[in-house]
Amino acid sequence: MRLRTFLAKDMRDALGQVRSEMGDDAVIIASEKTKGGGIMVRAAVDEQDAVERALTPDEPVTAIEQAVEAAPPSLEDHFRGDLMKRLRGVPQSAKAPAAPFSRAELLTVLRGHRLPDSLAHDFAKTAENSGLQDMTLALACALDRRMKTQPLDISKAAALLLVGPNGAGKTAIAAKIAAHARLSHRHVLLIATDIEGAGAVPRLEAFAGHLRIKVAAAENAEALTKLVAQCREDNALAIIDTAGFDPRNPKARTAFSALAMIDGVEALGIVSALGDAEETAEIVSSIQMLGAQRIVVTQMDMARRFGALAAAACGGLGLAHVTRSPFVAGGLETLTPLSLARTLLEGAAQNADQGSTQ
């Protein structure tokens, strides 16, 4: 396995560097913002002999574990540690806040992201009551009261059922999860349930071919149950791609409930950051009725307003990951209350700058 770290001005530039120097098989396994406003990404790629070893179940696997253990603590870890110390009252060295807290200014920021008024006022009130004078930390405190971060544990997951609306990016997420599983040297089976959807199975097969994994089709719940059971016996990760639907529709939700209730299957909600915040909150609530405990938010790279992201992250389900790229090499990122607070505040500043130049 080959590991490299890249410094870039933004995620688009970082992805270009990764693909140019490591190829399309490379996967970003960590990303973090730098103090200078850029981004640092850590990418990995299996060499050909490592890929072949990964296909042999009896071969000891240590490369990815060593790489993860050797990885230095992220900037996000340091920021979050500082935030938790402040919230718990641990004395900190005196320093001037970068952005003083202002409830009126925070409300303006949240409304600019099209966050519903009820949620915006709740965040602003909690941020004000925190007593923190730094705008970022105060907002992070408010988000921390309602947001749960629950990343996927690829090494332990048995079967993941990806559910959500049309166009949310379920098939791309299936490929990203599969890529992470391959780096962990787990066997993977991609399962297509949208047999009749135009181009659905061929697209999944294209991803599978790129990752050198198998694809199976399940026409009904019974066939899916058998495939999941076989994966469990083989200690393989089953990633189940489904047809897009409106989770708020009771009839459609009932049909997908049968799949979510299969033994060993975890329903994982997939929603887009491009949606309306109130619509997204309703969809997340409906996905929770399917028994899902976590969601992934996609298309952050396309969004300028992050009301839908905030509504999804604070909608009651654990936020597993977010994505900023449609490419498999883009990987899965973990968002914390602190990084979400930065995203909202920096996004508002960027939108203001763009508006002034138009």
N, C-alpha and C positions, 0 to 999 in steps of 0.2 A: 504494500500500500504506500502511496506517495502523498505526503501532506505538504501544503504550502499556505502561507499567509499573504494576503494582498491588502494594500492600502489604496483607497480610491476616493474620489470626491462624492460618489453616490453609488447606489446599488446597481444601476444600469452600467456604470463604468466598471464596477467590480466584476459583474457577470461577463462583460466583454473580455476582461483580463483573464478570468478563469477559463473561459472557453478557448481563448487564443493560446494560452500557455499549457493548459492541461487537457483540452479536448472536451467533447460533448458528454463524455462519461463521468466527468467530475461532478461531485455533489458538495454543496456548501453545508458544512456541519456546524458552523457557528458564525454569528455576525454581531457586530456591536458598533455603536457610533463612537467616534473619537472626540476628544475635547476641542479639536480644531474645526469640527463641523463635518468632517469626512466620515468614512466608514472603513472598518477593518473586517475582513472576512477570512475564514479558515476553510480551505477546500481540501477534499480528499478524492483520490481515484485509485481504484484497484488496478494493479498491473495485470497482465494477461495470466501469469502463472497463479496469482492470488485469486483471480476469478475462477480458474479451474479448481483450485483447492476448495473454494467456497461451495462448489457443487458436490463435494465429497463429505457426507454427514459425519464420518468418523474422524475426520482430520481435526486436530486441536486448533482452536481459533484464539489467537492472542493479539494480533496486530491492531485491530480496532480498539480493543480494550486498553492496550498500552498507549495508543494515541490519545484516547480520551483522558486517561489518567495523567498524561504528560502535559495536557493543555493547560495553559496558565489561567487563573481566574479572570473572568470577563470584566470589562468596565461596568457592565450592568450589575454584577455582584457587588462591586465596591459602592456604587450609587445606592443600591437597595440597602446594603448594610448601614450606610450613613443615614438613610431615611428611617430605618427601624430604630436606630439609636436615638434619633431625635424624637420619634413618637413615644419611646419608652422613657424619655427624660434623662438619657445619659448625657452629661455635660460635653459640649463640643467647643472647640477653639473658636473664638469670636472672629467673624468675617462678614463683610457687607453682602447682603443678598443680591443676587444677579438681577432679579426682577421682583420688586416689592409686591406684596399681595394687595389686590384691590378687588372687592367683590363685584363692583360694577364692571370692571374690565374683564373679569373672569366670565361673567354672564354674557358679555358681548362676544367673547371668544367662543363660548359654547353654542350660542345662538348662530354664530357664523358657520358652525359645523352642522347646522340644522338639527341640533339636539332638541327633543321635545321640551317644552317649557318646564313641565313637572320635574323631569330628570335634571335639567340645567339648574333649576332653583335648589334642588336637593343637593347637588354637588357643591354649589356655591355656598350654601348654608353650612354644610359639613366642613368645607375647606376653611371657612371663616372661624368656625368653632374650634378648629384644630389649634389655633393660636400661632401657627407657623407663618413667618413673615415672608418667606420665599414662595413665590407664586407656584413654581413647579412642585415643590414639596407639599404645599397646601392642597393642590389639586390631586397629587398622588395619594395623599392621606384620604381624601374623599373617595377616590376610586378604590382604594384598598378596602374600604368598608363594604363594598358591594361586589367586588371583582374576585373571582377565583381562578388562579392559574394552575392548570392540571395538564402538563405535557404528557404525550403518549410515552409509554414504556414499551418500545418496540420489542425488547427482549422477552417480555412476558405476555404481550397481547396474543390472543388466540385467533379471533375472527372479528374484523371490523366491517360493519355495514354502513356505507356512506350514503346519507340521505339529505335531501335538500331540494330547493327549487331548480328549474331549468337554468342553465348558464352559470351556475354558482362555481363550477370548476371541480366537480366530483371526480371525473376521470383523471384530471391532472394531479389532484391530491392523491388518488390511488397510486399513481406512478411515483410521486414524491415519497410516499410512505414505503413503497416497495424498494425504492433506491436506498433509503435509510436502513431498511431491513437487510438488504444485500450487504451493506457496509458492516452490519453486525453479524454477517455470515449466517443469516437465517434463511431457510428455504421459504419461498413465497409462492402462493398461487393466486393469480388474479381471476376473479369470478365475475362474469358478465351476467346480469339478470335482464338487461334491456335488450332482448333478442331482436325485437322488431324495429327498434329505433334506427333511423337512417345514419349509417356510419358509426354507430356506437361500438359495435364489436370490433370492426377493423381498426378503430383508433386505439382501443385497449390492446389489441394485438400488436400494433406498431410500438407502443410503449414497452410491451412485454419483450418484443424482439430486441429492442435497444438495451434492455436490462438483463436479457438472457434468462427469462423466467417463463413459466407456463401460464396458459390461459385456459379456463374452462367455462362452459355456459351452463346456466341453471334456468330452466324454463318455468319452474314452479318451486314452491316452498319445500316440497318433498325432495326434489333433486338437490336443492341447496343444502338441506339438512344432511344428506349423504356426503356431499363434498366437504362440508365443515367438519363432519365427524372423521373423515379420512385425513384431513389436515391436522386435526388434533392428535390422531394416532401417529402421524409422521412428524409431529412437533413443528409443523409449518404454519406460517402466518397466512390466513385467508383474508384477502382484501376484496370486498364485495362492492362492485360498482352497480348503481341502480339508476333507473329512469328518473328524470326530474319530475317533481310534482309539487303541488301547493300543500304544505303540511297543515294549513288551516282548514282544508277541506276534510270534513269528518269521514266521508266514504274513502277517499284516497288514503287518509291516515290509517284507517282500519285495515286496508289491504297491506300496508307496509308494516303494521304492527305484528302481523303473522310472521314476517321475516325477522323482525327484531326480537321475537320471543324464542327463536331457535336457541337451543342450549349452547352456551359458549360464545354467542354473538353479542358484540357491543355495538349499539347504534351510535354513529358519530355524525353529528350535524355539520353540514357545509353551507355557509352563507357568504354572500359577497359584501365587501365594504362599499360597493357602489349603490346599494339600495337606499331607499328612504328609511330614516331611523325608526319611525313608528311602525312601518311595515316589517322591518327587520326584527324589532322587538316582538311583534306578534308571531312571526315565523319561529323565532327561537323558543318562545313559550309553547308553541304547538309541537315543535320537535321534542321538547321535554316530555310531552304527553306520550311520545313513542317509547319512552324509557331511556332516552339518551341522557348521558351525564356530561358530555363534553361537545364542544364545537370547534371548528376551524374556520377562520375568516380569511377569505381570499381577495385578490385584486387590490391590495393596498397600493400597488404601484400605479394604478389607474385613478385612484381617488384623490381629490383635493379637499374634500370635506369628510370628516371622520365621525360624523354623528352615528352612522350605522355601525361602525366599529365599536364605538363606546356603548351603544345600546345593546349590541350582541355580547360584549365582554361583561356587561353588568346585568344581563338578563336572567340570571339564575343558574345557568350552566357553567361548567368549568371551561375556561378558554385553553384549549390544547395548544394551538399554534396559529400563526398568521403567515400569509405568503405575500411576497412583493414581486413575484415573477411567475409567468406562465410556464417557464422552462423547468424541466426536471432538475437541472443543475442549481436552480434557485433555492431548493431545499425548503425546510420548515423552520420558521423562527418562533421563539418563545417571547411573548409580550408580558411584561409585568405592569403593575399600577404606575410605577415610576416611568417606564419607557412609554406607556400610553399617555401619561401626562405630558411628556416632552413632545410626543407626536401631535397632540392637540394644540399645544401652544406654538410649536414651531410651524405647524401647518397653517395656523391663523396668520402668523407673521408673513409666511410665503405668499398666502393668498392676498394679503394686503399689499405686498410689494408688486405682485403681478397686476393687481387692479390699478395701481398708481401708474404703471407703465403702459397701460392700454389706452 
